Amino acid sequence: MVQACSYKNKIDSNYYCQKLKFSCIQTNKVVYFKTTKGDIEVKLFGEDNPVTVSNFLENIDKKIYVNQKFYKILNFSQIRFIHGGINPENELYIERNQNLNKTSPSIPLEIKFKEEIKPRYNYQIRNPNEIKNLVNTFESGSIAMVKSSKNKSSSTEFFFVTTKIPELDGRYSIFGKIIKGLDVLKKIDKEDYIKAVQISN
C-alpha cells in the first residue's frame, strides 16, 4: 500500500489563499510569455495547484515579471533549466517584495496525487513508490516554482525545464506546462528577458 492513502490533508487551498491574501483560482488558465526570443504559451494547472497558480497570477497582475531577465540558465547534456522571476540575490528583490505587499517571500510546496481530492501542502515525497501517483511530473516545457526551503516554494521565482527529469518529481510545485513555443524556450540565453506576461481571457 502506498503512503499516499494514509496522508491526512487537514489544511486546504482556501486556508493558504486567505493567509497569503489573494483570491484562489481553481481553474486552469493560459498565459503568454512575451520574450526577446518570441512568445511562449503556457497552460497553468489551477485545478491541481490552486495556491501556486493564484500566487503566480497575482504576480502577473502586479507586473513583477515585466522586463525581468532569465537570471540563471543551467545547461546539462540532456536538459536545460531556465530560471526567471525576481532573484533574491538581486538588490531589486527586497524593493520589489515590499511593493508587492507580499505577506511572505515563500508559499507552501503544493503537489497533487491522483487519488486525492485536495493537493498536499508542505509535503515532499520521501517514498519513491509515491511518484507514480503524482498528477504532474517534470516533462518537456514544465514550469515549477523554485524551492526556498525543503517544504516551501519561492513566491516570485520559477523555472522551466526542456525535458523530463524524474529525479525532481514530487520535490517541486509543478504548476504548468508549455503548450506552444517550446522551441522558443530552447533558444533562451542569459541575455534574454521577459517583456511581459499576459493572461488569456
C-alpha positions, 0 to 999 in steps of 0.5 A: 500500500502506498503512503499516499492513502494514509496522508491526512490533508487537514489544511486546504487551498482556501486556508493558504489563499486567505493567509497569503491574501489573494483570491484562489483560482481553481481553474486552469488558465493560459498565459503568454510569455512575451520574450526577446526570443518570441512568445511562449504559451503556457497552460497553468494547472489551477485545478491541481495547484490552486495556491501556486497558480493564484500566487503566480497570477497575482504576480502577473497582475502586479507586473513583477515579471515585466522586463525581468531577465532569465537570471540563471540558465543551467545547461546539462547534456540532456536538459536545460533549466531556465530560471526567471522571476525576481532573484533574491540575490538581486538588490531589486528583490527586497524593493520589489517584495515590499511593493508587492505587499507580499505577506511572505517571500515563500508559499507552501510546496503544493503537489497533487496525487491522483487519488486525492481530492485536495493537493498536499501542502508542505509535503515532499515525497520521501517514498519513491513508490509515491511518484507514480501517483503524482498528477504532474511530473517534470516533462518537456516545457514544465514550469515549477516554482523554485524551492526556498526551503525543503517544504516551501516554494519561492513566491516570485521565482520559477523555472522551466525545464526542456525535458523530463527529469524524474529525479525532481518529481514530487520535490517541486510545485509543478504548476504548468506546462508549455503548450506552444513555443517550446522551441522558443524556450530552447533558444533562451540565453542569459541575455534574454528577458521577459517583456511581459506576461499576459493572461488569456481571457 
